[in-house]
Amino acid sequence: MDFMRQYRIRPHHGMCLYFFEGKGYSDGFTAHMAEVKEWLQGKEEPATLKLVGETDEICSACPHNKEGRCESAEKVDRYDAGVLKYTGLKAGQEMTFAEFERIVEEKILQPGYGKVICGDCQWRDICHK
């Protein structure tokens, strides 16, 4: 079996990655988000993700990450909890990004739970396909 890279990803970032279109908190954050999405899609090499309830790979380049803690912790913790609730997934679960994206699409986006989970997100207006 080939070695697969694994990335720690917050559950709500499944929705952020799904709709990501090159906008973000800063140029560095946006470039890193695009890079993470590319890694997770496995164009260079296969990758898996592990769902975590704390700062993750995407957060590593975020200007709101202060020494490993999000300045908006209450809000993003709520978003993570909502994604886990509606998908039935658990923190610590591992899967491919394709599997995660399919679950998020089927269990959250198609039934319209996105607004329930993260309706107060400043990026909400780009969340449509």
BAVO-310539 format. One record per atom (N, C-alpha, C): residue in three letters; atom name; x, y, z. Coordinates in Angstrom, 1 decimal. Layout:
N
("ALA", "CA", (X, Y, Z))
...
This chain:
129
("MET", "N", (0.8, -1.2, 0.0))
("MET", "CA", (0.0, 0.0, 0.0))
("MET", "C", (0.9, 1.2, 0.0))
("ASP", "N", (0.5, 2.2, -0.8))
("ASP", "CA", (1.3, 3.4, -0.9))
("ASP", "C", (1.0, 4.3, 0.3))
("PHE", "N", (2.0, 5.1, 0.7))
("PHE", "CA", (1.9, 6.0, 1.8))
("PHE", "C", (1.0, 7.1, 1.4))
("MET", "N", (0.0, 7.5, 2.2))
("MET", "CA", (-0.8, 8.6, 1.9))
("MET", "C", (-0.6, 9.7, 2.9))
("ARG", "N", (-0.5, 10.9, 2.4))
("ARG", "CA", (-0.5, 12.1, 3.3))
("ARG", "C", (-1.8, 12.2, 3.9))
("GLN", "N", (-1.8, 12.7, 5.2))
("GLN", "CA", (-3.1, 13.0, 5.9))
("GLN", "C", (-3.0, 14.4, 6.4))
("TYR", "N", (-4.2, 15.1, 6.2))
("TYR", "CA", (-4.3, 16.5, 6.6))
("TYR", "C", (-5.4, 16.6, 7.7))
("ARG", "N", (-5.1, 17.3, 8.7))
("ARG", "CA", (-6.1, 17.6, 9.8))
("ARG", "C", (-7.0, 18.7, 9.3))
("ILE", "N", (-8.3, 18.4, 9.3))
("ILE", "CA", (-9.3, 19.4, 8.7))
("ILE", "C", (-10.4, 19.5, 9.7))
("ARG", "N", (-10.8, 20.8, 10.0))
("ARG", "CA", (-12.0, 21.0, 10.8))
("ARG", "C", (-13.2, 20.6, 10.0))
("PRO", "N", (-14.3, 20.1, 10.6))
("PRO", "CA", (-15.4, 19.7, 9.8))
("PRO", "C", (-16.1, 20.8, 8.9))
("HIS", "N", (-16.2, 22.0, 9.5))
("HIS", "CA", (-16.8, 23.1, 8.7))
("HIS", "C", (-16.0, 23.4, 7.5))
("HIS", "N", (-14.7, 23.1, 7.5))
("HIS", "CA", (-13.9, 23.5, 6.3))
("HIS", "C", (-14.3, 22.6, 5.1))
("GLY", "N", (-15.1, 21.5, 5.3))
("GLY", "CA", (-15.6, 20.8, 4.2))
("GLY", "C", (-16.5, 21.6, 3.3))
("MET", "N", (-17.3, 22.5, 4.0))
("MET", "CA", (-18.1, 23.4, 3.2))
("MET", "C", (-17.3, 24.5, 2.6))
("CYS", "N", (-16.4, 25.0, 3.3))
("CYS", "CA", (-15.5, 26.1, 2.8))
("CYS", "C", (-14.8, 25.7, 1.6))
("LEU", "N", (-14.2, 24.5, 1.6))
("LEU", "CA", (-13.5, 24.0, 0.5))
("LEU", "C", (-14.4, 23.7, -0.7))
("TYR", "N", (-15.6, 23.2, -0.4))
("TYR", "CA", (-16.5, 22.9, -1.5))
("TYR", "C", (-16.8, 24.2, -2.3))
("PHE", "N", (-17.0, 25.3, -1.7))
("PHE", "CA", (-17.3, 26.5, -2.4))
("PHE", "C", (-16.2, 27.5, -2.6))
("PHE", "N", (-15.0, 27.1, -2.2))
("PHE", "CA", (-13.8, 28.0, -2.3))
("PHE", "C", (-13.6, 28.5, -3.7))
("GLU", "N", (-13.5, 29.8, -3.9))
("GLU", "CA", (-13.3, 30.4, -5.2))
("GLU", "C", (-12.2, 31.4, -5.2))
("GLY", "N", (-11.2, 31.3, -4.4))
("GLY", "CA", (-10.0, 32.2, -4.4))
("GLY", "C", (-10.2, 33.4, -3.6))
("LYS", "N", (-11.1, 33.4, -2.6))
("LYS", "CA", (-11.3, 34.6, -1.7))
("LYS", "C", (-11.0, 34.1, -0.3))
("GLY", "N", (-10.4, 35.1, 0.5))
("GLY", "CA", (-10.1, 34.7, 1.9))
("GLY", "C", (-9.7, 35.9, 2.7))
("TYR", "N", (-9.3, 35.6, 3.9))
("TYR", "CA", (-8.9, 36.6, 4.9))
("TYR", "C", (-7.7, 37.4, 4.5))
("SER", "N", (-6.8, 36.8, 3.8))
("SER", "CA", (-5.6, 37.5, 3.3))
("SER", "C", (-5.0, 36.7, 2.1))
("ASP", "N", (-4.1, 37.3, 1.4))
("ASP", "CA", (-3.5, 36.7, 0.3))
("ASP", "C", (-2.8, 35.4, 0.6))
("GLY", "N", (-2.1, 35.4, 1.8))
("GLY", "CA", (-1.4, 34.2, 2.2))
("GLY", "C", (-2.4, 33.1, 2.6))
("PHE", "N", (-3.5, 33.4, 3.2))
("PHE", "CA", (-4.5, 32.5, 3.6))
("PHE", "C", (-5.2, 31.9, 2.3))
("THR", "N", (-5.5, 32.7, 1.4))
("THR", "CA", (-6.2, 32.3, 0.2))
("THR", "C", (-5.3, 31.4, -0.6))
("ALA", "N", (-4.0, 31.7, -0.8))
("ALA", "CA", (-3.0, 30.8, -1.5))
("ALA", "C", (-2.9, 29.5, -0.8))
("HIS", "N", (-2.9, 29.5, 0.5))
("HIS", "CA", (-2.8, 28.2, 1.3))
("HIS", "C", (-4.0, 27.4, 1.2))
("MET", "N", (-5.2, 28.0, 1.2))
("MET", "CA", (-6.4, 27.3, 1.0))
("MET", "C", (-6.5, 26.6, -0.3))
("ALA", "N", (-6.1, 27.3, -1.4))
("ALA", "CA", (-6.1, 26.7, -2.7))
("ALA", "C", (-5.1, 25.5, -2.7))
("GLU", "N", (-4.0, 25.7, -2.1))
("GLU", "CA", (-3.0, 24.6, -2.1))
("GLU", "C", (-3.5, 23.4, -1.3))
("VAL", "N", (-4.2, 23.6, -0.2))
("VAL", "CA", (-4.8, 22.5, 0.6))
("VAL", "C", (-5.8, 21.8, -0.2))
("LYS", "N", (-6.7, 22.5, -0.9))
("LYS", "CA", (-7.7, 21.9, -1.7))
("LYS", "C", (-7.1, 21.0, -2.8))
("GLU", "N", (-6.0, 21.6, -3.4))
("GLU", "CA", (-5.3, 20.8, -4.4))
("GLU", "C", (-4.7, 19.5, -3.8))
("TRP", "N", (-4.1, 19.6, -2.7))
("TRP", "CA", (-3.5, 18.4, -2.0))
("TRP", "C", (-4.6, 17.4, -1.7))
("LEU", "N", (-5.7, 17.9, -1.2))
("LEU", "CA", (-6.8, 17.0, -0.8))
("LEU", "C", (-7.5, 16.3, -2.0))
("GLN", "N", (-7.5, 17.0, -3.1))
("GLN", "CA", (-8.0, 16.4, -4.3))
("GLN", "C", (-7.1, 15.4, -5.0))
("GLY", "N", (-5.9, 15.3, -4.4))
("GLY", "CA", (-4.9, 14.3, -4.8))
("GLY", "C", (-4.3, 14.4, -6.2))
("LYS", "N", (-4.2, 15.6, -6.8))
("LYS", "CA", (-3.6, 15.7, -8.1))
("LYS", "C", (-2.2, 15.3, -8.1))
("GLU", "N", (-1.4, 15.6, -7.0))
("GLU", "CA", (0.0, 15.3, -7.0))
("GLU", "C", (0.2, 13.9, -6.4))
("GLU", "N", (-0.5, 13.6, -5.3))
("GLU", "CA", (-0.4, 12.3, -4.6))
("GLU", "C", (-1.6, 12.1, -3.8))
("PRO", "N", (-2.0, 10.8, -3.6))
("PRO", "CA", (-3.3, 10.6, -2.8))
("PRO", "C", (-3.1, 11.2, -1.4))
("ALA", "N", (-4.2, 11.7, -0.8))
("ALA", "CA", (-4.3, 12.2, 0.5))
("ALA", "C", (-5.6, 11.9, 1.2))
("THR", "N", (-5.5, 11.8, 2.5))
("THR", "CA", (-6.7, 11.6, 3.3))
("THR", "C", (-6.8, 12.8, 4.3))
("LEU", "N", (-8.0, 12.9, 4.9))
("LEU", "CA", (-8.1, 13.9, 5.9))
("LEU", "C", (-8.6, 13.2, 7.2))
("LYS", "N", (-8.3, 13.9, 8.3))
("LYS", "CA", (-8.8, 13.5, 9.6))
("LYS", "C", (-9.6, 14.7, 10.2))
("LEU", "N", (-10.8, 14.5, 10.6))
("LEU", "CA", (-11.6, 15.5, 11.1))
("LEU", "C", (-11.2, 15.8, 12.5))
("VAL", "N", (-10.9, 17.1, 12.8))
("VAL", "CA", (-10.4, 17.6, 14.1))
("VAL", "C", (-11.3, 18.7, 14.6))
("GLY", "N", (-11.4, 18.9, 15.9))
("GLY", "CA", (-12.1, 20.0, 16.5))
("GLY", "C", (-11.2, 21.1, 17.1))
("GLU", "N", (-10.2, 21.4, 16.3))
("GLU", "CA", (-9.2, 22.4, 16.7))
("GLU", "C", (-8.6, 23.0, 15.5))
("THR", "N", (-7.7, 23.9, 15.6))
("THR", "CA", (-7.0, 24.5, 14.5))
("THR", "C", (-6.4, 23.4, 13.6))
("ASP", "N", (-6.5, 23.6, 12.3))
("ASP", "CA", (-6.1, 22.5, 11.4))
("ASP", "C", (-5.1, 23.1, 10.3))
("GLU", "N", (-4.9, 22.3, 9.3))
("GLU", "CA", (-4.0, 22.7, 8.2))
("GLU", "C", (-4.4, 24.0, 7.6))
("ILE", "N", (-5.7, 24.2, 7.4))
("ILE", "CA", (-6.2, 25.5, 6.8))
("ILE", "C", (-6.0, 26.7, 7.7))
("CYS", "N", (-6.2, 26.4, 9.0))
("CYS", "CA", (-6.1, 27.5, 10.0))
("CYS", "C", (-4.6, 27.9, 10.1))
("SER", "N", (-3.7, 27.1, 9.7))
("SER", "CA", (-2.3, 27.4, 9.9))
("SER", "C", (-1.9, 28.7, 9.2))
("ALA", "N", (-2.6, 29.1, 8.2))
("ALA", "CA", (-2.3, 30.3, 7.5))
("ALA", "C", (-3.3, 31.5, 7.7))
("CYS", "N", (-4.2, 31.3, 8.7))
("CYS", "CA", (-5.3, 32.2, 8.9))
("CYS", "C", (-4.8, 33.3, 9.9))
("PRO", "N", (-5.1, 34.6, 9.5))
("PRO", "CA", (-4.7, 35.7, 10.4))
("PRO", "C", (-5.5, 35.7, 11.7))
("HIS", "N", (-6.5, 34.9, 11.8))
("HIS", "CA", (-7.3, 34.8, 13.1))
("HIS", "C", (-6.8, 33.7, 14.0))
("ASN", "N", (-5.8, 33.0, 13.5))
("ASN", "CA", (-5.2, 31.9, 14.3))
("ASN", "C", (-4.1, 32.6, 15.2))
("LYS", "N", (-4.4, 32.6, 16.5))
("LYS", "CA", (-3.5, 33.2, 17.5))
("LYS", "C", (-3.0, 32.2, 18.4))
("GLU", "N", (-1.7, 31.8, 18.1))
("GLU", "CA", (-1.0, 30.8, 18.9))
("GLU", "C", (-1.8, 29.5, 19.0))
("GLY", "N", (-2.4, 29.0, 17.8))
("GLY", "CA", (-3.1, 27.8, 17.8))
("GLY", "C", (-4.6, 27.8, 18.2))
("ARG", "N", (-5.1, 29.0, 18.5))
("ARG", "CA", (-6.5, 29.2, 18.9))
("ARG", "C", (-7.1, 30.2, 18.0))
("CYS", "N", (-8.3, 29.9, 17.5))
("CYS", "CA", (-9.0, 30.8, 16.6))
("CYS", "C", (-9.7, 31.9, 17.4))
("GLU", "N", (-9.6, 33.2, 16.9))
("GLU", "CA", (-10.2, 34.3, 17.6))
("GLU", "C", (-11.7, 34.2, 17.6))
("SER", "N", (-12.2, 33.4, 16.6))
("SER", "CA", (-13.7, 33.2, 16.5))
("SER", "C", (-14.0, 31.8, 16.9))
("ALA", "N", (-13.4, 31.3, 18.0))
("ALA", "CA", (-13.5, 29.9, 18.4))
("ALA", "C", (-15.0, 29.5, 18.6))
("GLU", "N", (-15.8, 30.3, 19.3))
("GLU", "CA", (-17.2, 30.0, 19.6))
("GLU", "C", (-17.9, 29.7, 18.3))
("LYS", "N", (-17.7, 30.6, 17.3))
("LYS", "CA", (-18.4, 30.5, 16.1))
("LYS", "C", (-18.0, 29.3, 15.3))
("VAL", "N", (-16.7, 29.1, 15.1))
("VAL", "CA", (-16.2, 27.9, 14.3))
("VAL", "C", (-16.5, 26.6, 15.0))
("ASP", "N", (-16.4, 26.6, 16.3))
("ASP", "CA", (-16.8, 25.4, 17.1))
("ASP", "C", (-18.3, 25.0, 16.8))
("ARG", "N", (-19.1, 26.0, 16.7))
("ARG", "CA", (-20.5, 25.8, 16.4))
("ARG", "C", (-20.7, 25.3, 15.0))
("TYR", "N", (-20.0, 25.8, 14.1))
("TYR", "CA", (-20.0, 25.4, 12.7))
("TYR", "C", (-19.6, 23.9, 12.6))
("ASP", "N", (-18.5, 23.6, 13.3))
("ASP", "CA", (-18.0, 22.2, 13.3))
("ASP", "C", (-19.0, 21.2, 13.9))
("ALA", "N", (-19.6, 21.6, 15.0))
("ALA", "CA", (-20.7, 20.8, 15.6))
("ALA", "C", (-21.8, 20.6, 14.7))
("GLY", "N", (-22.2, 21.6, 13.9))
("GLY", "CA", (-23.3, 21.5, 13.0))
("GLY", "C", (-23.0, 20.5, 11.9))
("VAL", "N", (-21.8, 20.6, 11.3))
("VAL", "CA", (-21.4, 19.7, 10.3))
("VAL", "C", (-21.4, 18.3, 10.8))
("LEU", "N", (-20.9, 18.0, 12.0))
("LEU", "CA", (-20.9, 16.7, 12.5))
("LEU", "C", (-22.3, 16.2, 12.8))
("LYS", "N", (-23.2, 17.1, 13.3))
("LYS", "CA", (-24.5, 16.7, 13.6))
("LYS", "C", (-25.3, 16.2, 12.3))
("TYR", "N", (-25.2, 17.1, 11.3))
("TYR", "CA", (-26.0, 16.8, 10.0))
("TYR", "C", (-25.4, 15.7, 9.2))
("THR", "N", (-24.1, 15.4, 9.3))
("THR", "CA", (-23.4, 14.4, 8.5))
("THR", "C", (-23.4, 13.1, 9.2))
("GLY", "N", (-23.5, 13.1, 10.6))
("GLY", "CA", (-23.3, 11.9, 11.3))
("GLY", "C", (-21.9, 11.5, 11.5))
("LEU", "N", (-21.0, 12.3, 11.1))
("LEU", "CA", (-19.5, 12.0, 11.2))
("LEU", "C", (-19.1, 12.4, 12.6))
("LYS", "N", (-17.9, 11.9, 13.0))
("LYS", "CA", (-17.3, 12.2, 14.3))
("LYS", "C", (-15.9, 12.7, 14.2))
("ALA", "N", (-15.5, 13.6, 15.2))
("ALA", "CA", (-14.1, 14.0, 15.2))
("ALA", "C", (-13.2, 12.8, 15.3))
("GLY", "N", (-12.1, 12.9, 14.6))
("GLY", "CA", (-11.2, 11.8, 14.6))
("GLY", "C", (-11.4, 10.8, 13.4))
("GLN", "N", (-12.5, 10.9, 12.7))
("GLN", "CA", (-12.8, 10.1, 11.6))
("GLN", "C", (-11.8, 10.4, 10.5))
("GLU", "N", (-11.4, 9.4, 9.7))
("GLU", "CA", (-10.5, 9.6, 8.6))
("GLU", "C", (-11.2, 9.2, 7.3))
("MET", "N", (-10.9, 9.9, 6.2))
("MET", "CA", (-11.5, 9.5, 4.9))
("MET", "C", (-10.8, 10.3, 3.8))
("THR", "N", (-11.2, 10.0, 2.6))
("THR", "CA", (-10.7, 10.8, 1.5))
("THR", "C", (-11.5, 12.1, 1.4))
("PHE", "N", (-10.9, 13.1, 0.8))
("PHE", "CA", (-11.6, 14.3, 0.6))
("PHE", "C", (-12.8, 14.1, -0.3))
("ALA", "N", (-12.7, 13.3, -1.3))
("ALA", "CA", (-13.9, 13.0, -2.2))
("ALA", "C", (-15.0, 12.4, -1.4))
("GLU", "N", (-14.7, 11.5, -0.4))
("GLU", "CA", (-15.8, 10.9, 0.4))
("GLU", "C", (-16.4, 12.0, 1.3))
("PHE", "N", (-15.6, 12.9, 1.9))
("PHE", "CA", (-16.1, 13.9, 2.8))
("PHE", "C", (-16.9, 14.9, 2.0))
("GLU", "N", (-16.4, 15.3, 0.8))
("GLU", "CA", (-17.2, 16.2, 0.0))
("GLU", "C", (-18.5, 15.7, -0.4))
("ARG", "N", (-18.6, 14.4, -0.8))
("ARG", "CA", (-19.9, 13.7, -1.1))
("ARG", "C", (-20.8, 13.7, 0.0))
("ILE", "N", (-20.3, 13.4, 1.2))
("ILE", "CA", (-21.2, 13.4, 2.4))
("ILE", "C", (-21.7, 14.8, 2.7))
("VAL", "N", (-20.9, 15.8, 2.7))
("VAL", "CA", (-21.3, 17.2, 2.9))
("VAL", "C", (-22.3, 17.6, 1.9))
("GLU", "N", (-22.1, 17.3, 0.6))
("GLU", "CA", (-23.1, 17.6, -0.4))
("GLU", "C", (-24.4, 17.0, -0.2))
("GLU", "N", (-24.4, 15.7, 0.1))
("GLU", "CA", (-25.7, 14.9, 0.2))
("GLU", "C", (-26.4, 15.2, 1.5))
("LYS", "N", (-25.7, 15.4, 2.6))
("LYS", "CA", (-26.3, 15.5, 3.9))
("LYS", "C", (-26.6, 16.9, 4.4))
("ILE", "N", (-25.8, 17.9, 3.8))
("ILE", "CA", (-25.9, 19.3, 4.2))
("ILE", "C", (-26.4, 20.2, 3.1))
("LEU", "N", (-25.7, 20.2, 2.0))
("LEU", "CA", (-25.9, 21.1, 1.0))
("LEU", "C", (-27.2, 20.9, 0.2))
("GLN", "N", (-27.4, 19.6, -0.2))
("GLN", "CA", (-28.7, 19.3, -1.0))
("GLN", "C", (-29.9, 19.6, -0.2))
("PRO", "N", (-30.0, 19.2, 1.1))
("PRO", "CA", (-31.2, 19.4, 1.9))
("PRO", "C", (-31.3, 20.9, 2.4))
("GLY", "N", (-30.2, 21.7, 2.2))
("GLY", "CA", (-30.3, 23.1, 2.5))
("GLY", "C", (-29.9, 23.5, 4.0))
("TYR", "N", (-29.1, 22.6, 4.6))
("TYR", "CA", (-28.8, 22.9, 6.0))
("TYR", "C", (-27.6, 23.9, 6.2))
("GLY", "N", (-27.0, 24.2, 5.1))
("GLY", "CA", (-25.8, 25.1, 5.1))
("GLY", "C", (-26.1, 26.4, 5.9))
("LYS", "N", (-27.3, 27.0, 5.6))
("LYS", "CA", (-27.6, 28.3, 6.3))
("LYS", "C", (-27.9, 28.1, 7.8))
("VAL", "N", (-28.4, 26.9, 8.1))
("VAL", "CA", (-28.6, 26.6, 9.5))
("VAL", "C", (-27.3, 26.5, 10.3))
("ILE", "N", (-26.3, 25.9, 9.6))
("ILE", "CA", (-25.0, 25.6, 10.3))
("ILE", "C", (-24.2, 26.9, 10.3))
("CYS", "N", (-24.1, 27.6, 9.2))
("CYS", "CA", (-23.1, 28.8, 9.2))
("CYS", "C", (-23.7, 30.0, 8.5))
("GLY", "N", (-25.0, 30.2, 8.8))
("GLY", "CA", (-25.7, 31.4, 8.2))
("GLY", "C", (-25.1, 32.7, 8.5))
("ASP", "N", (-24.4, 32.8, 9.6))
("ASP", "CA", (-23.8, 34.1, 10.1))
("ASP", "C", (-22.3, 34.2, 9.6))
("CYS", "N", (-21.9, 33.4, 8.7))
("CYS", "CA", (-20.5, 33.5, 8.3))
("CYS", "C", (-20.3, 34.6, 7.3))
("GLN", "N", (-19.3, 35.3, 7.4))
("GLN", "CA", (-19.0, 36.5, 6.5))
("GLN", "C", (-18.9, 36.1, 5.0))
("TRP", "N", (-18.5, 34.8, 4.8))
("TRP", "CA", (-18.3, 34.4, 3.4))
("TRP", "C", (-19.6, 33.7, 2.8))
("ARG", "N", (-20.7, 33.7, 3.5))
("ARG", "CA", (-21.9, 32.9, 3.2))
("ARG", "C", (-22.4, 33.3, 1.8))
("ASP", "N", (-22.2, 34.5, 1.3))
("ASP", "CA", (-22.7, 34.9, 0.0))
("ASP", "C", (-22.1, 34.2, -1.2))
("ILE", "N", (-20.9, 33.5, -1.0))
("ILE", "CA", (-20.3, 32.8, -2.1))
("ILE", "C", (-20.7, 31.3, -2.0))
("CYS", "N", (-21.4, 30.9, -1.1))
("CYS", "CA", (-21.7, 29.5, -0.9))
("CYS", "C", (-22.9, 29.0, -1.7))
("HIS", "N", (-22.7, 28.9, -3.0))
("HIS", "CA", (-23.7, 28.4, -3.9))
("HIS", "C", (-23.0, 27.9, -5.2))
("LYS", "N", (-23.6, 26.9, -5.8))
("LYS", "CA", (-23.0, 26.3, -7.0))
("LYS", "C", (-24.1, 26.1, -8.0))
